[in-house]
Amino acid sequence: MLSKRRYDRGVSEPFVLRPMMEADLDTVEAIEEASDLPRRSPEARREELGDERTRGVVLEAGGAVVGVGSLWLAPDAAHITSLAVAGEARRRGHGRRLVTALVALAGSLGLEAVTLEVRASNGAARALYAGCGFEEVGERRRYYADGEDAVIMTLALDDDGRAGSAARG
Ligand SMILES: CC(C)(COP(=O)(O)OP(=O)(O)OC[C@H]1O[C@@H](n2cnc3c(N)ncnc32)[C@H](O)[C@@H]1OP(=O)(O)O)[C@@H](O)C(=O)NCCC(=O)NCCS
């Protein structure tokens, strides 16, 4: 008999990826906070939604928002500022779908790369990003308030907005 984990991963449940809207903000906050991502005020979240330098996406499955991702757009690169999947919806491919959507969005905007910082201890996220083609290109010592180091990961995009290699020069 299949274990629950294999069963969950083997079934492709319907999902929808769409831009984040104001009506999503309470759910987004709940998912991010349950995932130990940095707290942000409701006002800051609303301002971000209206800021043309940011883009937010949500993933709906089973009739509810279960995943969130955000980009901050710098002149050449997009920075993943938030990525989280609700605990009960993890290990079903939603994290990878969100990263793929954020990368495609950055590519469609003509940006040259996608970058992010991730906690050194966050093996799940590091594995997810590596599986999406990101390379570990450096670290920021004591980047987080609790003193933990961040690993910097980068994915270069080619002229067509597709994922290339971080080592591209
Ligand atoms: C990181 C996170 C977004 C992954 O979401 P998810 O929906 O479970 O990820 P997926 O099911 O798409 O998994 C994709 C790959 O990520 C890696 N991965 C995900 N969870 C993992 C875990 N617990 N341990 C090891 N690898 C893991 C695996 O390589 C996996 O591929 P596989 O299923 O073929 O083995 C989720 O664990 C999360 O929300 N964590 C808390 C918030 C966070 O850390 N955000 C990142 C901030 S930079």
The ligand as an ORCA input file, in Angstrom:
! r2SCAN-3c Opt
* xyz 0 1
  C      10.088     25.473      0.972
  C       8.601     25.220      0.673
  C       8.020     26.453     -0.029
  C       8.493     24.004     -0.272
  O       7.146     23.878     -0.681
  P       6.544     22.468     -1.162
  O       5.250     22.735     -1.826
  O       6.561     21.491     -0.054
  O       7.649     22.018     -2.243
  P       7.459     20.976     -3.449
  O       6.485     19.920     -3.092
  O       7.222     21.725     -4.714
  O       8.908     20.301     -3.483
  C       9.833     20.604     -4.524
  C      11.212     20.128     -4.100
  O      11.657     20.871     -2.968
  C      12.439     20.036     -2.119
  N      11.778     19.883     -0.820
  C      10.571     20.368     -0.467
  N      10.321     20.088      0.821
  C      11.393     19.413      1.294
  C      11.733     18.873      2.553
  N      10.910     18.963      3.599
  N      12.937     18.289      2.694
  C      13.787     18.187      1.639
  N      13.516     18.663      0.409
  C      12.330     19.287      0.238
  C      12.546     18.689     -2.825
  O      13.686     18.763     -3.664
  C      11.285     18.698     -3.659
  O      11.390     17.891     -4.784
  P      10.854     16.365     -4.706
  O       9.451     16.443     -4.195
  O      10.961     15.892     -6.122
  O      11.772     15.675     -3.738
  C       7.804     24.878      1.962
  O       8.466     23.856      2.657
  C       7.607     26.072      2.890
  O       6.648     26.834      2.749
  N       8.523     26.231      3.857
  C       8.449     27.318      4.838
  C       8.716     28.671      4.202
  C      10.067     28.725      3.547
  O      11.030     28.141      4.004
  N      10.131     29.490      2.445
  C      11.351     29.715      1.702
  C      11.924     31.023      2.114
  S      13.380     31.399      1.140
*
